[in-house]
Amino acid sequence: MSVNRVCFNCGCSSFVSDRSLGGKIVCSRCGSSSIKNKSSSFLRRKNFLFIFVVIIIFLIVIR
């Protein structure tokens, strides 16, 4: 089962219910309550950026 929510601040997909805030869902890593739905375009952009950086580094090393 895949998680469809991620933290807007840090990108973590692990959440807890904070009892001091009345059960509000917060990120377990940074404590933020900013949660967004994970989309496939988010992952594609991240992969595209990684591949782009690797290609640029590869071209710099070759020259």
N, C-alpha and C positions, 0 to 999 in steps of 0.2 A: 504494500500500500504506500503510495507516494504522498508526500506532504504538499498541500497546495498553498501554504502560507509561509512567508518569510518576513523577517524583521526589516523594516525600511532603513534602519540605521546601520546595522552590521551584516545583514544577510543571513543570519542564523535561522534555522528552522526548528529550534527547540523552544517551547513556550511553557510557562507555568501559570497557575492561577494564584494571584497574590491576594491572600486573605485580608491583609490590611487595607486594600483598596476595594473591598467588597466583592472579591472574586474576579476582578478584572484580569484579563489575560495579558501577560507581559513577557518579554523576551528573557530567557534564562541567562543569556550572556551579558547583555548591556542594561537590562531593566526597562527598556523603552516599551511603550504601549502602541507604537506606530507599527502596524502590521499591514502587509499588502499581500494580495494573491500572487503566487508565482506563475509566470507565464512562460511559454516556450521561447518567446522573443527575447526575454531577459537572459535566458541561458545561451541563446544563439549569439546575442551581442557580446556576451562575456567570452565565448569561445572564439568569435571572430576577432576580438581585440587581442586575445592571447596569440592567435595564429599570426596576426599582423605584426606584433612585437617580435615574435620569433623570426619571422622572415626578415625584418629590418636588421636585427642583430646578426643574422646569418650573412646578409649582404655586407654589413660593415666588417665582419671578420674576414670575409673572402678578399676584400679590397685591401 
